[in-house]
Amino acid sequence: MDGVLLAGRILTAILFVLSGINHFAQRQGMSQYTAHMGVPMAELAVLGSGAYIVAVGLLYALGVWPDLMALLLAAFLVPVALIMHRFWAISDPAMRATQMAHFLKNIALAGAALVAFAFFQQFGTEVGLTITDPLFK
């Protein structure tokens, strides 16, 4: 089962690492959208959030304090869903549907991250294929 857990961490991390890289590659467009959503210092927010999700995603995949990384992913996803994907405020049906899909994706991933946190709390040092044990005991 350790291999399945490792595969799950890696597959999850791919989304965050590639999205974080995209924050840098598409900085200008993402900064404009972020500013449009009312986020102050939009470019700094895009760069900071990009660095955050790359770092947390990589650490989660590697199994460095995987419980903490799972919590950090959830702590990122919920506010981003609420701030950046406010589908309820969009009148265009196509854009509303797109933003609703992004919102639900973030909320579902946050839920999965909380499940991972609980898993690491339940099984702690029994989990193999991690660099460190869970941080919280």
Secondary structure, 3 states (H helix, E strand, C coil): CHHHHHHHHHHHHHHHHHHHHHHHHCHHHHHHHHHHCCCCCHHHHHHHHHHHHHHHHHHHHHCCCHHHHHHHHHHHHHHHHHHHCCHHHCCCHHHHHHHHHHHHHHHHHHHHHHHHHHHHHHHHHHCCCCCCCCCCC
